[in-house]
Structure formats: structure tokens, C-alpha cells
């Protein structure tokens, strides 16, 4: 099974329902990058863990750079997701070949960190 096969149409948006084991990993809420191995959630990157910087734009750039380094140094599939209790909403696969995924990640991180 691939991650794409786990995506179902939810009430208002596409969702990935989490298994009990995955719920322990996805204990937070908000926009994050999910890393899957063999279609199973194994790790999350949370942009809100970026050290505070009074310059929100600089903090956003740091979070984007950290995310790109993390993705390039880990295996599996990486998906931008909105974590919410027992599901991952609005999943978007992020690959080096798809600039639109990186663009949305940058926009979302800017909103999350206040650097619009």
C-alpha cells in the first residue's frame, strides 16, 4: 500500500485516518510534515519547534531550510499535512520534482510562524 492509497474523502477535505500506533506519533495539531515508510507514519516535522526569532520572516526561512534538510536526510515519503486528533487533513506529497508542494509548505510555514 502507498500513502496515496490511504487518502479518503473526509467531511470537508481529503484525510488520512491514523492507526492507534500512529496517533501516538501525531499527538500535536497544526501544519506539519509527515514522514511515512511503507505507508506508515513514522515521524513528524513541526515548524513551530523552530527557535523564536523576533523577525518572523527570518524564522520562517529557518523553518523552511530545516524542513528541507530534514527531508533530504530521511527516507520515505514526505507529506504536508494538517494534524487534527485522529487524522491528517489536506495531505500534499512533497517531492523535489514538484515545486508546488514546496511553495505551499513555504506559505503555510509563513502563516504558522507569523511571517506571512
For each residue, the residues with C-beta under 8 A, 3 or more apart:
1: 5 6 38 39
2: 5 6 39 77
3: 6 7 16 36 39 77 79 91 93
4: 7 93
5: 1 2 39
6: 1 2 3 16 17 39
7: 3 4 14 15 16 91
8: 14 15 16 17
9: 14 15
10: 13 14 15 87 89
11:
12:
13: 10 89 90
14: 7 8 9 10 89 90 91
15: 7 8 9 10 87 88 89 91
16: 3 6 7 8 81 87 88 91
17: 6 8 86 87
18: 22 23 26 41 86 87 88
19: 22 23 40
20: 23 24
21: 24 25
22: 18 19 25 26 40 41
23: 18 19 20 26 27 86
24: 20 21 27
25: 21 22 41 42 43 44
26: 18 22 23 34 41 44 83 88
27: 23 24
28: 32 44 46 83
29: 83 84 85
30: 46 48 82 83 112
31: 47 80 81 82 83 108 109 111 112
32: 28 44 45 46 47 80 81 83
33: 44 45 67 70 71 78 79 80 81 94 105
34: 26 41 43 44 78 79 80 81 83 88 91
35: 41 42 43 44 45 71 74 76 77 78
36: 3 39 40 41 42 76 77 78 79
37: 40 42 75 76 77
38: 1 76
39: 1 2 3 5 6 36 77
40: 19 22 36 37
41: 18 22 25 26 34 35 36 44 88
42: 25 35 36 37 76
43: 25 34 35 74
44: 25 26 28 32 33 34 35 41 83
45: 32 33 35 66 67 70 71
46: 28 30 32 49
47: 31 32 50 63 67 109 112 113
48: 30 112 113
49: 46
50: 47 53 59 62 63 66 113
51: 59 62
52: 59
53: 50 56 58 59 62
54:
55: 58 59
56: 53 59 60 110 113 114 115 116
57: 60 61 110 115
58: 53 55 61 62 115
59: 50 51 52 53 55 56 62 63 113 114 115
60: 56 57 63 64 106 109 110 113 115
61: 57 58 64 65 115
62: 50 51 53 58 59 65 66
63: 47 50 59 60 66 67 109 113
64: 60 61 67 68 105 106 109
65: 61 62 68 69
66: 45 50 62 63 69 70
67: 33 45 47 63 64 70 71 105 109
68: 64 65 71 72 102
69: 65 66 72 73
70: 33 45 66 67 73 74
71: 33 35 45 67 68 74 78 94
72: 68 69
73: 69 70
74: 35 43 70 71 78
75: 37
76: 35 36 37 38 42
77: 2 3 35 36 37 39 93
78: 33 34 35 36 71 74 93 94 95
79: 3 33 34 36 88 91 92 93 94
80: 31 32 33 34 90 91 92 94 101 104 105 108
81: 16 31 32 33 34 88 89 90 91 92
82: 30 31 88 89 90
83: 26 28 29 30 31 32 34 44 88 89
84: 29 87 88 89
85: 29
86: 17 18 23
87: 10 15 16 17 18 84
88: 15 16 18 26 34 41 79 81 82 83 84 91
89: 10 13 14 15 81 82 83 84
90: 13 14 80 81 82
91: 3 7 14 15 16 34 79 80 81 88
92: 79 80 81 101 104
93: 3 4 77 78 79 98 101
94: 33 71 78 79 80 98 101 102 105
95: 78 98 101
96:
97:
98: 93 94 95 101 102
99: 102 103
100: 103 104
101: 80 92 93 94 95 98 104 105
102: 68 94 98 99 105 106
103: 99 100 106 107
104: 80 92 100 101 107 108
105: 33 64 67 80 94 101 102 108 109
106: 60 64 102 103 109 110
107: 103 104 110 111
108: 31 80 104 105 111 112
109: 31 47 60 63 64 67 105 106 112 113 115
110: 56 57 60 106 107 113 114 115 116
111: 31 107 108 114 116
112: 30 31 47 48 108 109
113: 47 48 50 56 59 60 63 109 110
114: 56 59 110 111
115: 56 57 58 59 60 61 109 110
116: 56 110 111
